[in-house]
Amino acid sequence: MSRYTERAENTARMLDVNYQTSLLPQSDAVALMGWQGLLSISELTGAYGKQYDTVNARDVMDFMVKDESNPSSIVSCLGAARENARAVRGALTTEVWETQNQTWLEVKRMIKSSEFEADPSQFFEWVKFRSHLSRGVTVGTMLMDEALHFMRLGTFLERSDNTARLVDVKFHAVQSDFYGAANERDQEYDFYHWSAILRSVSAFEVYRKVYRDVIRPERVAELLILRPDMPRSLHASLNEVVNNLALVGSNPDSETLRRAGKLRAELKYGRIDEILATGLHAYLTQFLDRVNDLGAHISREYLVAA
C-alpha cells in the first residue's frame, strides 16, 4: 500500500516538473529528451512503444497518468494502494482507510471529468497532497506497532529506488548530450535542467540553504545521494529503512538487517568525489540492484509464511 502511494507521488513529481519545463523555450530535441527520460526512469520505454509510434508530451502523460494497462501509471498505483489497504483493512485505522479510499474515488472522478487535461499541474499537486495526507494520517493515527513499521519500510524503499533512478537517468542525459559544453546556451540549459531535478524532489530551496552557491552537478548528486538531512536522499531513506527494520526484527543475526546496515554504512561514510571517480551510473545501478534485493529479503524473512 505504502509503496504504491509513494510511487504515485514520485510519478506526479517527475511529470509535473517535466511538464513545467516543456513550457520553457527549448528545441524539439531537448523537449523529446525530457519525455524519453521519464519513460526510461520508470522502465516503461518498451511498454510505451507497444502502444504509441512516437514520443510526445500528450501521449506520455496519458500513458503515465491514466492508462490502467500500465501498472506504474498514477491511476493504477492509487488503485493498487486502495486494494492493498482493503486487504488489510482490519490493521488500519478508519482515517487511514478512508484517506486511501477517498483518494481512489476522487482520482476516478477527476479523470472521468477531464480535470487532468484541463490543468495537469493542479492534478499533479493534488496527487502529491494526497500522498502527504496519507503519510500524515498514518503516522498520526496508527498504533506504533509492526503494521506502521512495515508501512514506513515500504515508503522509504520506494523513495530510495525512485531517487536513484532519477539521478541516474538525468545525469546520464546531460553527460551524453552536453558534457564539456561551455557556451552560453548550454550553461542556461544546465541551470534549468539541474533546477528541474531539484524541484522534482522538493530540494531546490534546500540546495540554496545548504550550499548557498550556483547549482553544480556534483553538489546535486551529493545532496540527493549522501546528505542524511535531505528527506528524499538515498542516505535519509536508508536510515529510515534500517531503523524500521530494527523495530520489526528481534533476530540480531538477521541477514536482511545486515544487508540494509551495510548499504546504509556505505552511504554514511561515502564521498561524492569517490563515487564520481568510479562512475555514477555504475554506482547507482548497483544501488538499485541492492535495494531490490533488500525488498526481496524483507518479503522472505518477514512476510512469507515459512
Secondary structure, DSSP 8 states (H G I E B T S, - for coil): -HHHHHHHHHHHHHHHHHHHHHTSS--HHHHHHHHHHHHHHTT-HHHHHHH-SS--HHHHHHHHHT-TTSTTSHHHHHHHHHHHHHHTGGGS-HHHHHHHHHHHHHHHHHHHTTHHHH-HHHHHHHHHHHHHHHHHHHHHHS-SSHHHHHHHHHHHHHHHHHHHHHHHHHHHHHHHHHTT--SHHHHHHHHHHHHHHHHHTT-HHHHHHHH-S---HHHHHHHHHT-TTSTTSHHHHHHHHHHHHHHH---TT-HHHHHHHHHHHHHHS--HHHHHHH-HHHHHHHHHHHHHHHHHHHIIIIIS--
